[in-house]
Amino acid sequence: MERIAKHAVVRGVVQGVGFRWHAKERARGLGLAGWVQNLPDGAVEAWVEGPARSVDAFVDWIRHGPPAARVESVDLSDAPPTGSVRFEVRR
């Protein structure tokens, strides 16, 4: 099964709404590796790796995020898979 990776920067009302926690739970539920972190400018940055179908499902989720979030834009790019096996919330 092909592994792919994506890098995303999510902008809008995405900090203080549980975005990172929900992203971690969603990624782990999809069997993805990677990380999510808050950025100083109020955005959330994520990098995910795994089977293409699971990565696509995660990307679909981040386009709206958790219930309290209001996603205004998602800057998405392809990234090289690294073989990572965990998903973590970075501070």
Biopython code that builds the backbone (N, CA, C, O; Angstrom):
import numpy as np
from Bio.PDB.StructureBuilder import StructureBuilder

atoms = [
    (1, "MET", "N", (0.845, -1.180, 0.000)),
    (1, "MET", "CA", (0.000, 0.000, 0.000)),
    (1, "MET", "C", (0.892, 1.246, 0.000)),
    (1, "MET", "O", (1.813, 1.363, 0.808)),
    (2, "GLU", "N", (0.608, 2.155, -0.903)),
    (2, "GLU", "CA", (1.413, 3.359, -1.031)),
    (2, "GLU", "C", (1.248, 4.276, 0.174)),
    (2, "GLU", "O", (0.130, 4.563, 0.602)),
    (3, "ARG", "N", (2.387, 4.735, 0.719)),
    (3, "ARG", "CA", (2.373, 5.724, 1.800)),
    (3, "ARG", "C", (2.647, 7.084, 1.192)),
    (3, "ARG", "O", (3.547, 7.247, 0.369)),
    (4, "ILE", "N", (1.854, 8.056, 1.611)),
    (4, "ILE", "CA", (2.071, 9.430, 1.184)),
    (4, "ILE", "C", (2.127, 10.309, 2.424)),
    (4, "ILE", "O", (1.794, 9.869, 3.524)),
    (5, "ALA", "N", (2.546, 11.539, 2.240)),
    (5, "ALA", "CA", (2.575, 12.495, 3.344)),
    (5, "ALA", "C", (2.086, 13.843, 2.840)),
    (5, "ALA", "O", (2.276, 14.193, 1.675)),
    (6, "LYS", "N", (1.453, 14.594, 3.733)),
    (6, "LYS", "CA", (0.944, 15.932, 3.426)),
    (6, "LYS", "C", (1.304, 16.876, 4.556)),
    (6, "LYS", "O", (1.336, 16.490, 5.724)),
    (7, "HIS", "N", (1.572, 18.106, 4.192)),
    (7, "HIS", "CA", (1.818, 19.181, 5.145)),
    (7, "HIS", "C", (0.679, 20.178, 4.986)),
    (7, "HIS", "O", (0.312, 20.526, 3.864)),
    (8, "ALA", "N", (0.120, 20.639, 6.095)),
    (8, "ALA", "CA", (-1.003, 21.571, 6.041)),
    (8, "ALA", "C", (-0.825, 22.693, 7.044)),
    (8, "ALA", "O", (-0.325, 22.482, 8.149)),
    (9, "VAL", "N", (-1.238, 23.882, 6.652)),
    (9, "VAL", "CA", (-1.347, 25.016, 7.564)),
    (9, "VAL", "C", (-2.804, 25.451, 7.508)),
    (9, "VAL", "O", (-3.317, 25.830, 6.455)),
    (10, "VAL", "N", (-3.459, 25.388, 8.661)),
    (10, "VAL", "CA", (-4.886, 25.650, 8.760)),
    (10, "VAL", "C", (-5.088, 27.000, 9.442)),
    (10, "VAL", "O", (-4.565, 27.240, 10.531)),
    (11, "ARG", "N", (-5.854, 27.880, 8.790)),
    (11, "ARG", "CA", (-6.079, 29.227, 9.327)),
    (11, "ARG", "C", (-7.561, 29.445, 9.605)),
    (11, "ARG", "O", (-8.427, 28.833, 8.980)),
    (12, "GLY", "N", (-7.825, 30.321, 10.545)),
    (12, "GLY", "CA", (-9.182, 30.632, 10.957)),
    (12, "GLY", "C", (-9.239, 30.633, 12.477)),
    (12, "GLY", "O", (-8.254, 30.962, 13.138)),
    (13, "VAL", "N", (-10.380, 30.269, 13.027)),
    (13, "VAL", "CA", (-10.496, 30.107, 14.479)),
    (13, "VAL", "C", (-10.146, 28.647, 14.765)),
    (13, "VAL", "O", (-11.015, 27.777, 14.821)),
    (14, "VAL", "N", (-8.847, 28.408, 14.943)),
    (14, "VAL", "CA", (-8.363, 27.030, 15.060)),
    (14, "VAL", "C", (-7.510, 26.793, 16.307)),
    (14, "VAL", "O", (-7.072, 25.669, 16.549)),
    (15, "GLN", "N", (-7.271, 27.834, 17.095)),
    (15, "GLN", "CA", (-6.579, 27.653, 18.370)),
    (15, "GLN", "C", (-7.568, 27.918, 19.491)),
    (15, "GLN", "O", (-8.441, 28.778, 19.373)),
    (16, "GLY", "N", (-7.425, 27.168, 20.585)),
    (16, "GLY", "CA", (-8.320, 27.329, 21.722)),
    (16, "GLY", "C", (-9.662, 26.643, 21.539)),
    (16, "GLY", "O", (-10.602, 26.893, 22.294)),
    (17, "VAL", "N", (-9.753, 25.770, 20.529)),
    (17, "VAL", "CA", (-11.016, 25.076, 20.234)),
    (17, "VAL", "C", (-10.835, 23.548, 20.217)),
    (17, "VAL", "O", (-11.718, 22.817, 19.767)),
    (18, "GLY", "N", (-9.681, 23.078, 20.714)),
    (18, "GLY", "CA", (-9.428, 21.638, 20.745)),
    (18, "GLY", "C", (-8.977, 21.056, 19.416)),
    (18, "GLY", "O", (-9.048, 19.843, 19.216)),
    (19, "PHE", "N", (-8.515, 21.900, 18.511)),
    (19, "PHE", "CA", (-8.144, 21.424, 17.175)),
    (19, "PHE", "C", (-7.039, 20.370, 17.238)),
    (19, "PHE", "O", (-7.146, 19.319, 16.606)),
    (20, "ARG", "N", (-5.983, 20.647, 17.996)),
    (20, "ARG", "CA", (-4.857, 19.698, 18.044)),
    (20, "ARG", "C", (-5.283, 18.363, 18.642)),
    (20, "ARG", "O", (-4.917, 17.308, 18.126)),
    (21, "TRP", "N", (-6.052, 18.402, 19.726)),
    (21, "TRP", "CA", (-6.493, 17.153, 20.352)),
    (21, "TRP", "C", (-7.365, 16.345, 19.380)),
    (21, "TRP", "O", (-7.167, 15.141, 19.216)),
    (22, "HIS", "N", (-8.312, 17.007, 18.749)),
    (22, "HIS", "CA", (-9.183, 16.312, 17.793)),
    (22, "HIS", "C", (-8.377, 15.791, 16.602)),
    (22, "HIS", "O", (-8.639, 14.694, 16.109)),
    (23, "ALA", "N", (-7.405, 16.567, 16.141)),
    (23, "ALA", "CA", (-6.564, 16.122, 15.025)),
    (23, "ALA", "C", (-5.793, 14.862, 15.405)),
    (23, "ALA", "O", (-5.681, 13.928, 14.610)),
    (24, "LYS", "N", (-5.259, 14.845, 16.630)),
    (24, "LYS", "CA", (-4.526, 13.659, 17.101)),
    (24, "LYS", "C", (-5.440, 12.446, 17.130)),
    (24, "LYS", "O", (-5.065, 11.375, 16.653)),
    (25, "GLU", "N", (-6.628, 12.602, 17.681)),
    (25, "GLU", "CA", (-7.569, 11.481, 17.768)),
    (25, "GLU", "C", (-7.977, 10.993, 16.367)),
    (25, "GLU", "O", (-8.051, 9.789, 16.126)),
    (26, "ARG", "N", (-8.236, 11.922, 15.460)),
    (26, "ARG", "CA", (-8.621, 11.555, 14.097)),
    (26, "ARG", "C", (-7.477, 10.832, 13.395)),
    (26, "ARG", "O", (-7.687, 9.799, 12.760)),
    (27, "ALA", "N", (-6.260, 11.380, 13.511)),
    (27, "ALA", "CA", (-5.096, 10.775, 12.864)),
    (27, "ALA", "C", (-4.826, 9.373, 13.406)),
    (27, "ALA", "O", (-4.582, 8.441, 12.640)),
    (28, "ARG", "N", (-4.871, 9.233, 14.712)),
    (28, "ARG", "CA", (-4.630, 7.912, 15.303)),
    (28, "ARG", "C", (-5.708, 6.922, 14.882)),
    (28, "ARG", "O", (-5.414, 5.758, 14.613)),
    (29, "GLY", "N", (-6.960, 7.384, 14.824)),
    (29, "GLY", "CA", (-8.054, 6.519, 14.386)),
    (29, "GLY", "C", (-7.903, 6.062, 12.945)),
    (29, "GLY", "O", (-8.385, 4.994, 12.568)),
    (30, "LEU", "N", (-7.230, 6.878, 12.141)),
    (30, "LEU", "CA", (-6.998, 6.529, 10.732)),
    (30, "LEU", "C", (-5.672, 5.791, 10.534)),
    (30, "LEU", "O", (-5.328, 5.417, 9.413)),
    (31, "GLY", "N", (-4.928, 5.582, 11.627)),
    (31, "GLY", "CA", (-3.651, 4.871, 11.532)),
    (31, "GLY", "C", (-2.538, 5.711, 10.925)),
    (31, "GLY", "O", (-1.636, 5.179, 10.278)),
    (32, "LEU", "N", (-2.598, 7.024, 11.133)),
    (32, "LEU", "CA", (-1.608, 7.924, 10.547)),
    (32, "LEU", "C", (-0.513, 8.278, 11.537)),
    (32, "LEU", "O", (-0.710, 8.227, 12.751)),
    (33, "ALA", "N", (0.635, 8.634, 11.002)),
    (33, "ALA", "CA", (1.748, 9.150, 11.786)),
    (33, "ALA", "C", (1.888, 10.632, 11.470)),
    (33, "ALA", "O", (1.361, 11.117, 10.468)),
    (34, "GLY", "N", (2.609, 11.354, 12.340)),
    (34, "GLY", "CA", (2.872, 12.761, 12.077)),
    (34, "GLY", "C", (2.773, 13.601, 13.317)),
    (34, "GLY", "O", (3.028, 13.127, 14.424)),
    (35, "TRP", "N", (2.400, 14.861, 13.134)),
    (35, "TRP", "CA", (2.323, 15.795, 14.252)),
    (35, "TRP", "C", (1.391, 16.950, 13.914)),
    (35, "TRP", "O", (1.044, 17.186, 12.757)),
    (36, "VAL", "N", (0.998, 17.662, 14.972)),
    (36, "VAL", "CA", (0.187, 18.876, 14.842)),
    (36, "VAL", "C", (0.673, 19.856, 15.897)),
    (36, "VAL", "O", (1.018, 19.463, 17.011)),
    (37, "GLN", "N", (0.697, 21.167, 15.530)),
    (37, "GLN", "CA", (1.168, 22.174, 16.477)),
    (37, "GLN", "C", (0.516, 23.514, 16.180)),
    (37, "GLN", "O", (0.108, 23.789, 15.052)),
    (38, "ASN", "N", (0.425, 24.349, 17.222)),
    (38, "ASN", "CA", (-0.020, 25.727, 17.057)),
    (38, "ASN", "C", (1.138, 26.557, 16.528)),
    (38, "ASN", "O", (2.297, 26.307, 16.859)),
    (39, "LEU", "N", (0.814, 27.549, 15.700)),
    (39, "LEU", "CA", (1.811, 28.496, 15.220)),
    (39, "LEU", "C", (1.592, 29.841, 15.910)),
    (39, "LEU", "O", (0.473, 30.150, 16.319)),
    (40, "PRO", "N", (2.646, 30.639, 16.041)),
    (40, "PRO", "CA", (2.522, 31.927, 16.727)),
    (40, "PRO", "C", (1.493, 32.874, 16.100)),
    (40, "PRO", "O", (0.953, 33.737, 16.793)),
    (41, "ASP", "N", (1.216, 32.727, 14.810)),
    (41, "ASP", "CA", (0.278, 33.637, 14.135)),
    (41, "ASP", "C", (-1.184, 33.223, 14.283)),
    (41, "ASP", "O", (-2.062, 33.840, 13.679)),
    (42, "GLY", "N", (-1.460, 32.168, 15.092)),
    (42, "GLY", "CA", (-2.837, 31.724, 15.316)),
    (42, "GLY", "C", (-3.277, 30.575, 14.434)),
    (42, "GLY", "O", (-4.388, 30.067, 14.586)),
    (43, "ALA", "N", (-2.421, 30.157, 13.514)),
    (43, "ALA", "CA", (-2.736, 29.017, 12.653)),
    (43, "ALA", "C", (-2.345, 27.713, 13.352)),
    (43, "ALA", "O", (-1.681, 27.719, 14.388)),
    (44, "VAL", "N", (-2.773, 26.603, 12.763)),
    (44, "VAL", "CA", (-2.365, 25.272, 13.209)),
    (44, "VAL", "C", (-1.654, 24.613, 12.037)),
    (44, "VAL", "O", (-2.123, 24.673, 10.901)),
    (45, "GLU", "N", (-0.524, 23.987, 12.320)),
    (45, "GLU", "CA", (0.268, 23.292, 11.309)),
    (45, "GLU", "C", (0.210, 21.799, 11.590)),
    (45, "GLU", "O", (0.290, 21.370, 12.741)),
    (46, "ALA", "N", (0.069, 21.008, 10.526)),
    (46, "ALA", "CA", (0.030, 19.553, 10.687)),
    (46, "ALA", "C", (0.832, 18.897, 9.572)),
    (46, "ALA", "O", (0.926, 19.417, 8.460)),
    (47, "TRP", "N", (1.397, 17.761, 9.889)),
    (47, "TRP", "CA", (2.084, 16.915, 8.918)),
    (47, "TRP", "C", (1.616, 15.496, 9.198)),
    (47, "TRP", "O", (1.716, 15.017, 10.327)),
    (48, "VAL", "N", (1.101, 14.815, 8.160)),
    (48, "VAL", "CA", (0.598, 13.450, 8.338)),
    (48, "VAL", "C", (1.163, 12.538, 7.276)),
    (48, "VAL", "O", (1.449, 12.956, 6.154)),
    (49, "GLU", "N", (1.318, 11.279, 7.657)),
    (49, "GLU", "CA", (1.859, 10.262, 6.757)),
    (49, "GLU", "C", (1.113, 8.957, 6.974)),
    (49, "GLU", "O", (0.781, 8.592, 8.102)),
    (50, "GLY", "N", (0.856, 8.263, 5.879)),
    (50, "GLY", "CA", (0.211, 6.963, 5.958)),
    (50, "GLY", "C", (-0.366, 6.560, 4.610)),
    (50, "GLY", "O", (-0.021, 7.141, 3.581)),
    (51, "PRO", "N", (-1.245, 5.565, 4.619)),
    (51, "PRO", "CA", (-1.891, 5.147, 3.374)),
    (51, "PRO", "C", (-2.656, 6.318, 2.742)),
    (51, "PRO", "O", (-3.283, 7.112, 3.443)),
    (52, "ALA", "N", (-2.594, 6.411, 1.421)),
    (52, "ALA", "CA", (-3.191, 7.538, 0.703)),
    (52, "ALA", "C", (-4.650, 7.766, 1.092)),
    (52, "ALA", "O", (-5.053, 8.909, 1.306)),
    (53, "ARG", "N", (-5.439, 6.713, 1.185)),
    (53, "ARG", "CA", (-6.862, 6.868, 1.517)),
    (53, "ARG", "C", (-7.046, 7.494, 2.904)),
    (53, "ARG", "O", (-7.922, 8.338, 3.091)),
    (54, "SER", "N", (-6.228, 7.086, 3.871)),
    (54, "SER", "CA", (-6.320, 7.626, 5.228)),
    (54, "SER", "C", (-5.855, 9.076, 5.282)),
    (54, "SER", "O", (-6.467, 9.896, 5.965)),
    (55, "VAL", "N", (-4.778, 9.400, 4.567)),
    (55, "VAL", "CA", (-4.302, 10.782, 4.518)),
    (55, "VAL", "C", (-5.376, 11.667, 3.892)),
    (55, "VAL", "O", (-5.633, 12.767, 4.382)),
    (56, "ASP", "N", (-6.001, 11.202, 2.820)),
    (56, "ASP", "CA", (-7.065, 11.979, 2.175)),
    (56, "ASP", "C", (-8.241, 12.205, 3.129)),
    (56, "ASP", "O", (-8.830, 13.286, 3.136)),
    (57, "ALA", "N", (-8.582, 11.201, 3.926)),
    (57, "ALA", "CA", (-9.676, 11.337, 4.889)),
    (57, "ALA", "C", (-9.313, 12.373, 5.957)),
    (57, "ALA", "O", (-10.170, 13.159, 6.362)),
    (58, "PHE", "N", (-8.074, 12.388, 6.413)),
    (58, "PHE", "CA", (-7.624, 13.379, 7.390)),
    (58, "PHE", "C", (-7.686, 14.781, 6.799)),
    (58, "PHE", "O", (-8.148, 15.716, 7.453)),
    (59, "VAL", "N", (-7.223, 14.924, 5.566)),
    (59, "VAL", "CA", (-7.259, 16.224, 4.897)),
    (59, "VAL", "C", (-8.701, 16.711, 4.762)),
    (59, "VAL", "O", (-8.973, 17.893, 4.971)),
    (60, "ASP", "N", (-9.620, 15.823, 4.418)),
    (60, "ASP", "CA", (-11.033, 16.202, 4.347)),
    (60, "ASP", "C", (-11.517, 16.708, 5.705)),
    (60, "ASP", "O", (-12.270, 17.679, 5.776)),
    (61, "TRP", "N", (-11.083, 16.045, 6.789)),
    (61, "TRP", "CA", (-11.500, 16.452, 8.131)),
    (61, "TRP", "C", (-10.953, 17.830, 8.492)),
    (61, "TRP", "O", (-11.687, 18.661, 9.027)),
    (62, "ILE", "N", (-9.653, 18.091, 8.204)),
    (62, "ILE", "CA", (-9.097, 19.381, 8.635)),
    (62, "ILE", "C", (-9.712, 20.555, 7.887)),
    (62, "ILE", "O", (-9.573, 21.695, 8.330)),
    (63, "ARG", "N", (-10.372, 20.319, 6.792)),
    (63, "ARG", "CA", (-11.013, 21.416, 6.055)),
    (63, "ARG", "C", (-12.169, 22.038, 6.855)),
    (63, "ARG", "O", (-12.599, 23.152, 6.556)),
    (64, "HIS", "N", (-12.674, 21.314, 7.877)),
    (64, "HIS", "CA", (-13.698, 21.889, 8.759)),
    (64, "HIS", "C", (-13.310, 21.796, 10.223)),
    (64, "HIS", "O", (-13.764, 22.620, 11.017)),
    (65, "GLY", "N", (-12.479, 20.814, 10.621)),
    (65, "GLY", "CA", (-11.989, 20.707, 11.990)),
    (65, "GLY", "C", (-13.068, 20.298, 12.975)),
    (65, "GLY", "O", (-14.138, 19.834, 12.580)),
    (66, "PRO", "N", (-12.783, 20.473, 14.270)),
    (66, "PRO", "CA", (-13.751, 20.112, 15.311)),
    (66, "PRO", "C", (-14.916, 21.104, 15.336)),
    (66, "PRO", "O", (-14.850, 22.156, 14.701)),
    (67, "PRO", "N", (-15.980, 20.770, 16.066)),
    (67, "PRO", "CA", (-17.191, 21.602, 16.052)),
    (67, "PRO", "C", (-16.975, 23.079, 16.375)),
    (67, "PRO", "O", (-17.622, 23.930, 15.764)),
    (68, "ALA", "N", (-16.090, 23.412, 17.313)),
    (68, "ALA", "CA", (-15.913, 24.809, 17.720)),
    (68, "ALA", "C", (-15.004, 25.601, 16.779)),
    (68, "ALA", "O", (-14.914, 26.823, 16.897)),
    (69, "ALA", "N", (-14.339, 24.932, 15.861)),
    (69, "ALA", "CA", (-13.419, 25.617, 14.941)),
    (69, "ALA", "C", (-14.176, 26.279, 13.797)),
    (69, "ALA", "O", (-15.292, 25.890, 13.452)),
    (70, "ARG", "N", (-13.535, 27.287, 13.222)),
    (70, "ARG", "CA", (-14.049, 27.893, 12.000)),
    (70, "ARG", "C", (-12.865, 28.007, 11.036)),
    (70, "ARG", "O", (-12.116, 28.984, 11.070)),
    (71, "VAL", "N", (-12.708, 27.000, 10.181)),
    (71, "VAL", "CA", (-11.581, 26.956, 9.246)),
    (71, "VAL", "C", (-11.867, 27.900, 8.089)),
    (71, "VAL", "O", (-12.904, 27.806, 7.433)),
    (72, "GLU", "N", (-10.928, 28.814, 7.848)),
    (72, "GLU", "CA", (-11.065, 29.763, 6.748)),
    (72, "GLU", "C", (-10.251, 29.343, 5.537)),
    (72, "GLU", "O", (-10.662, 29.582, 4.402)),
    (73, "SER", "N", (-9.093, 28.717, 5.766)),
    (73, "SER", "CA", (-8.277, 28.255, 4.641)),
    (73, "SER", "C", (-7.344, 27.141, 5.090)),
    (73, "SER", "O", (-6.996, 27.029, 6.266)),
    (74, "VAL", "N", (-6.950, 26.323, 4.123)),
    (74, "VAL", "CA", (-5.978, 25.257, 4.360)),
    (74, "VAL", "C", (-4.959, 25.322, 3.233)),
    (74, "VAL", "O", (-5.299, 25.131, 2.065)),
    (75, "ASP", "N", (-3.705, 25.593, 3.590)),
    (75, "ASP", "CA", (-2.613, 25.544, 2.623)),
    (75, "ASP", "C", (-2.032, 24.142, 2.697)),
    (75, "ASP", "O", (-1.492, 23.741, 3.727)),
    (76, "LEU", "N", (-2.143, 23.401, 1.609)),
    (76, "LEU", "CA", (-1.788, 21.982, 1.591)),
    (76, "LEU", "C", (-0.680, 21.732, 0.585)),
    (76, "LEU", "O", (-0.703, 22.272, -0.521)),
    (77, "SER", "N", (0.290, 20.915, 0.968)),
    (77, "SER", "CA", (1.351, 20.540, 0.037)),
    (77, "SER", "C", (1.764, 19.098, 0.270)),
    (77, "SER", "O", (1.609, 18.560, 1.366)),
    (78, "ASP", "N", (2.289, 18.482, -0.775)),
    (78, "ASP", "CA", (2.830, 17.132, -0.665)),
    (78, "ASP", "C", (4.142, 17.198, 0.094)),
    (78, "ASP", "O", (4.869, 18.188, 0.019)),
    (79, "ALA", "N", (4.436, 16.137, 0.821)),
    (79, "ALA", "CA", (5.683, 16.041, 1.572)),
    (79, "ALA", "C", (6.234, 14.632, 1.399)),
    (79, "ALA", "O", (5.471, 13.698, 1.156)),
    (80, "PRO", "N", (7.534, 14.468, 1.519)),
    (80, "PRO", "CA", (8.093, 13.120, 1.402)),
    (80, "PRO", "C", (7.825, 12.305, 2.669)),
    (80, "PRO", "O", (8.062, 12.795, 3.773)),
    (81, "PRO", "N", (7.334, 11.068, 2.527)),
    (81, "PRO", "CA", (7.157, 10.207, 3.705)),
    (81, "PRO", "C", (8.502, 9.956, 4.384)),
    (81, "PRO", "O", (9.534, 9.847, 3.722)),
    (82, "THR", "N", (8.474, 9.866, 5.713)),
    (82, "THR", "CA", (9.711, 9.650, 6.464)),
    (82, "THR", "C", (9.769, 8.290, 7.145)),
    (82, "THR", "O", (10.809, 7.898, 7.675)),
    (83, "GLY", "N", (8.645, 7.570, 7.128)),
    (83, "GLY", "CA", (8.608, 6.296, 7.834)),
    (83, "GLY", "C", (8.220, 6.441, 9.292)),
    (83, "GLY", "O", (8.327, 5.482, 10.057)),
    (84, "SER", "N", (7.773, 7.616, 9.688)),
    (84, "SER", "CA", (7.339, 7.850, 11.067)),
    (84, "SER", "C", (6.196, 6.893, 11.421)),
    (84, "SER", "O", (5.424, 6.487, 10.553)),
    (85, "VAL", "N", (6.099, 6.539, 12.703)),
    (85, "VAL", "CA", (5.074, 5.584, 13.125)),
    (85, "VAL", "C", (4.146, 6.111, 14.219)),
    (85, "VAL", "O", (3.196, 5.426, 14.600)),
    (86, "ARG", "N", (4.407, 7.333, 14.736)),
    (86, "ARG", "CA", (3.567, 7.898, 15.798)),
    (86, "ARG", "C", (2.954, 9.211, 15.345)),
    (86, "ARG", "O", (3.425, 9.858, 14.409)),
    (87, "PHE", "N", (1.886, 9.582, 16.041)),
    (87, "PHE", "CA", (1.314, 10.911, 15.836)),
    (87, "PHE", "C", (1.363, 11.629, 17.166)),
    (87, "PHE", "O", (0.968, 11.077, 18.192)),
    (88, "GLU", "N", (1.849, 12.871, 17.151)),
    (88, "GLU", "CA", (1.998, 13.597, 18.406)),
    (88, "GLU", "C", (1.521, 15.040, 18.286)),
    (88, "GLU", "O", (1.492, 15.625, 17.204)),
    (89, "VAL", "N", (1.151, 15.585, 19.433)),
    (89, "VAL", "CA", (0.819, 16.999, 19.545)),
    (89, "VAL", "C", (2.075, 17.690, 20.006)),
    (89, "VAL", "O", (2.619, 17.367, 21.061)),
    (90, "ARG", "N", (2.538, 18.641, 19.221)),
    (90, "ARG", "CA", (3.706, 19.432, 19.607)),
    (90, "ARG", "C", (3.233, 20.698, 20.298)),
    (90, "ARG", "O", (2.175, 21.239, 19.977)),
    (91, "ARG", "N", (4.013, 21.153, 21.231)),
    (91, "ARG", "CA", (3.677, 22.371, 21.986)),
    (91, "ARG", "C", (4.091, 23.600, 21.202)),
    (91, "ARG", "O", (3.894, 24.723, 21.667)),
]
sb = StructureBuilder()
sb.init_structure("model")
sb.init_model(0)
sb.init_chain("A")
sb.init_seg("    ")
for serial, (resi, resn, name, xyz) in enumerate(atoms, 1):
    if name == "N":
        sb.init_residue(resn, " ", resi, " ")
    sb.init_atom(name, np.array(xyz, "f"), 0.0, 1.0, " ", f" {name:<3s}", serial, name[0])
structure = sb.get_structure()
